[in-house]
Amino acid sequence: MTPRRQRLGTGRPVGSRAPRTAALPHRAAATTVSADSLLQLMWLASPALPVGGFSYSEVLEAAVDTERVSSESQASRWLLDQLQLGLARSDLPVVAQAHGAWLRGDAEAIRELNAWTLSTRESHEIRQQTEQMGRSLVEWMKNRPADTTQAEALALLAGLRPAPTWPVAFALAAAQCAATVRESLLAFAFGWAENMVQAALKSVPLGQSAGQRILSTLAAAIPKCVDAALQLGPTERQVCTPMLAILSAQHETQYSRLFRS
């Protein structure tokens, strides 16, 4: 293990699933993506999607404040570690498994995935982010045309307590635009990368060219992370990034902040 990976930490797979009970009508999995579906998926991945992702730095601001990140190269390494050690082992597998559960109409699996996501958020700020973005996506989806099956799925999502989480909500939105599971994960990861690069530009701070270089690095790593996430089973998801948790807790009382996390 390299020193830079030790900053974020690793851990053993955690989590388990109970037997599933189908509750929603079955929908066949998509095998191809039409131009309309591709545009819908691009919309979901866009920073312009009104879910508030731009207001979170996911601890990057705290890393800058504690001088762990102060340059383009450090920001690039930090975000690459976060992608590979965090997102690829937790949120991406959740999106993949939730995508399948939505298509199967497996309400019990959806509830389990949502509960697992909430239980593995390691600070108040991190949990607040996934809840707020999940709720906001529900509101966005309410304004879109939907058939009976889609409306039932959205009602289930909106009814999750204490809140729908961002990866579970995103999985439904992607499934309803007929995206394949791999393309859904690529969109989710790239949307995350764009938001994080924007956070780096403001907090480090960095110029636009530096931001594009960082985004290029993340984009090159995303397909392999997505493929790895697709191979993980329900008991192989994990969240073990102790430095992110520590810095997130510190960020809650940081004197000066641009971001909500």
C-alpha positions in Angstrom: 0.0 0.0 0.0 1.4 3.4 -1.0 1.5 6.3 1.5 -1.1 8.3 -0.4 -3.6 5.4 -0.1 -3.1 5.2 3.6 -4.4 8.8 4.0 -7.9 7.6 3.1 -7.7 4.1 4.5 -9.0 0.7 3.5 -11.1 -2.0 5.1 -12.8 -5.3 4.9 -16.1 -5.8 3.0 -19.1 -5.2 5.2 -22.8 -5.4 4.9 -25.3 -8.2 4.3 -28.7 -8.6 2.8 -31.9 -10.3 3.8 -34.1 -12.3 1.4 -35.8 -10.0 -1.1 -39.5 -9.5 -1.6 -40.7 -8.2 -4.9 -43.2 -5.4 -4.6 -43.1 -3.4 -7.8 -44.0 -4.4 -11.4 -41.1 -6.1 -13.3 -39.2 -4.1 -15.9 -36.8 -5.7 -18.4 -33.2 -4.6 -18.3 -32.1 -2.3 -21.1 -29.5 -3.6 -23.6 -29.0 -0.5 -25.7 -29.3 3.2 -25.1 -31.1 5.4 -27.5 -30.2 9.0 -28.3 -33.0 10.2 -26.0 -31.8 7.9 -23.1 -28.2 9.1 -23.6 -29.3 12.7 -23.4 -31.3 11.9 -20.2 -28.3 10.3 -18.7 -26.1 13.2 -19.5 -28.7 15.4 -17.9 -28.5 13.4 -14.7 -24.7 13.6 -14.7 -24.6 17.4 -15.3 -23.6 19.7 -12.4 -26.6 21.8 -13.5 -29.0 19.1 -12.1 -30.7 21.0 -9.3 -29.7 18.6 -6.4 -27.1 20.8 -4.7 -24.1 18.7 -5.4 -22.0 21.9 -6.1 -22.4 22.9 -2.4 -20.4 20.0 -1.1 -16.6 19.5 -1.3 -16.8 16.0 0.4 -14.0 16.9 2.9 -11.7 18.4 0.2 -12.1 21.8 1.8 -11.0 20.4 5.2 -8.0 18.8 3.5 -7.0 22.1 2.1 -7.5 23.8 5.4 -5.2 21.3 7.1 -2.6 21.7 4.3 -3.0 18.1 3.1 -4.0 19.5 -0.3 -2.4 22.6 -1.6 -1.5 22.0 -5.2 -2.8 20.5 -8.4 -0.9 17.3 -8.0 -2.0 16.8 -4.4 -5.6 17.5 -5.3 -5.4 15.1 -8.2 -4.0 12.3 -5.9 -6.5 13.0 -3.2 -9.5 12.8 -5.6 -8.1 9.7 -7.3 -7.8 8.0 -4.0 -11.3 9.0 -3.0 -12.6 7.6 -6.3 -10.7 4.3 -6.0 -10.9 3.6 -2.3 -14.3 5.2 -1.5 -16.7 5.7 -4.4 -15.7 2.4 -6.2 -16.3 0.3 -3.1 -19.4 2.0 -1.8 -21.7 4.3 -3.8 -20.9 2.8 -7.2 -21.9 -0.8 -6.1 -25.0 0.7 -4.4 -26.0 2.3 -7.7 -25.4 -0.9 -9.6 -27.4 -3.1 -7.2 -30.2 -0.5 -6.8 -30.4 -0.2 -10.6 -31.1 -3.9 -10.8 -33.5 -3.8 -7.9 -35.5 -1.0 -9.4 -35.8 -2.9 -12.7 -36.9 -6.1 -10.8 -39.4 -4.2 -8.7 -37.6 -5.5 -5.6 -38.8 -3.1 -2.9 -37.1 -5.0 0.0 -33.7 -4.7 -1.7 -34.2 -1.0 -2.3 -34.9 -0.5 1.5 -31.9 -2.5 2.4 -29.6 -0.6 0.1 -30.9 2.7 1.4 -30.5 1.7 5.0 -26.9 0.5 4.3 -26.0 3.7 2.7 -27.3 5.7 5.6 -25.6 3.5 8.2 -22.2 3.8 6.5 -22.1 7.7 6.3 -19.3 8.4 8.8 -20.2 11.9 9.8 -23.2 14.2 10.1 -22.1 16.2 7.1 -21.6 13.2 4.9 -25.0 11.8 5.9 -26.7 15.2 5.4 -25.3 15.3 1.8 -26.7 12.0 0.7 -30.1 12.7 2.3 -30.4 16.2 0.9 -29.4 15.3 -2.6 -31.7 12.2 -2.5 -34.7 14.3 -1.5 -33.8 17.0 -4.2 -33.7 14.3 -6.9 -37.1 13.0 -5.8 -38.5 16.5 -6.3 -36.9 16.8 -9.7 -38.3 13.5 -10.8 -41.8 14.5 -9.6 -41.9 17.1 -12.4 -41.2 14.6 -15.1 -43.7 12.6 -17.1 -44.1 9.1 -15.7 -46.2 6.0 -16.4 -47.9 4.0 -13.6 -44.9 1.7 -12.9 -42.6 4.7 -12.7 -44.9 6.6 -10.4 -45.1 3.6 -8.1 -41.3 3.4 -8.0 -41.0 7.1 -7.3 -43.6 6.7 -4.5 -41.4 4.0 -2.9 -38.3 6.1 -3.2 -40.0 9.2 -1.7 -41.3 7.1 1.2 -37.9 5.8 2.3 -37.2 6.8 5.9 -35.6 8.9 7.2 -34.8 9.9 3.6 -34.0 8.5 0.2 -30.2 8.5 -0.4 -28.4 9.9 -3.4 -27.1 6.7 -5.0 -30.4 4.9 -4.6 -32.3 7.8 -6.0 -29.9 8.2 -8.9 -30.2 4.5 -9.7 -34.0 4.9 -10.2 -33.6 8.0 -12.3 -31.1 6.3 -14.5 -33.2 3.1 -14.8 -36.2 5.1 -15.8 -34.3 6.7 -18.7 -33.5 3.2 -19.9 -29.8 3.4 -19.3 -27.8 0.2 -18.9 -26.3 -0.3 -15.5 -22.7 0.3 -16.6 -23.6 3.5 -18.4 -25.5 4.6 -15.2 -22.4 4.1 -13.1 -20.2 5.9 -15.6 -22.6 8.9 -15.5 -22.8 8.8 -11.7 -19.0 8.7 -11.3 -18.4 11.4 -13.9 -21.0 13.7 -12.3 -19.1 13.2 -9.0 -15.8 14.0 -10.7 -17.1 17.2 -12.2 -18.4 18.4 -8.9 -15.2 17.6 -7.1 -13.0 19.3 -9.6 -15.2 22.4 -9.3 -14.7 22.2 -5.5 -10.9 21.9 -6.0 -10.9 25.0 -8.3 -12.5 27.1 -5.5 -10.9 25.7 -2.4 -7.2 25.0 -3.3 -7.6 27.3 -5.5 -6.7 26.1 -9.0 -7.1 27.5 -12.5 -9.4 26.0 -15.2 -6.5 24.3 -17.0 -5.4 22.5 -13.8 -9.0 21.5 -13.3 -9.3 20.0 -16.7 -6.1 18.0 -16.1 -7.5 16.6 -12.9 -10.8 15.8 -14.6 -8.8 14.0 -17.3 -7.1 11.8 -14.7 -10.3 11.0 -13.0 -12.1 10.2 -16.3 -9.3 7.8 -17.3 -9.7 5.9 -14.0 -13.5 5.8 -13.9 -14.2 2.9 -16.3 -11.9 0.5 -14.3 -13.6 1.6 -11.1 -17.0 1.0 -12.6 -16.1 -2.4 -13.8 -14.7 -3.3 -10.3 -17.9 -2.0 -8.7 -20.0 -4.2 -11.0 -18.2 -7.3 -9.7 -18.9 -6.6 -6.0 -21.7 -8.5 -4.4 -24.0 -7.3 -1.6 -21.6 -8.5 1.2 -18.6 -7.0 -0.5 -19.5 -3.3 -0.4 -17.5 -1.4 2.1 -16.9 2.0 3.6 -13.6 2.5 5.4 -12.0 5.9 4.8 -11.0 7.0 8.3 -9.2 10.2 7.3 -12.2 11.4 5.4 -14.4 10.8 8.5 -12.0 12.6 10.8 -11.6 15.6 8.5 -15.4 15.7 7.9 -16.0 15.9 11.7 -13.4 18.7 11.9 -15.0 20.5 9.0 -18.3 20.8 10.9 -16.6 23.4 13.2 -14.1 24.8 10.7 -13.9 28.6 11.2 -14.3 29.6 7.5 -16.1 27.5 4.9 -17.2 27.7 1.3 -18.9 24.3 1.3 -21.4 22.4 3.3 -19.0 19.4 3.7 
